[in-house]
Amino acid sequence: MKVKSNNLQTKLTVYGTAQVQVDRSETTGAKKTKTFFAGADRVDFSGYGQMIADAQRALAFIPDVRVPLVNQIQCDLRDGSYAFDHMKSAEGMLRESFENQAALMYLM
């Protein structure tokens, strides 16, 4: 629909109500009524899109910072009792990387 005037609201009212069209068949003379609902737009998500939305909702409940762990590490640093294990840290980073890659392969 091309709108040529400034009165946009009156043009849009066409889409707000049901439109009824009556067709008369030339051969039988019978009426055929068709009802169109212009405002019946809808959105469908694919399975993949629904899975992404579910994952985003689940992630919203996971805290960004594990406060008890951070507090414990801060106390250990102040006391001088904190011991950093480089191998354990590297193993954790590699494990997380592999899990992320596996999850991406699953989604594709």
BELPEKA-V87426 format. One line per field, one symbol per residue. burial: b if it has 16 or more other ideal C-beta (glycine too) atoms within 10 Angstrom, else e. A space follows every 10 residues. Layout:
burial=???
This chain:
burial=eeeeeeeeee eeeeeeeeee eeeeeeeeee eeeeeeeeee eeeeeeeeee eeeeeeeeee eeeeeeeeee eeeeeeeeee eeeeeeeeee eeeeeeeeee eeeeeeee
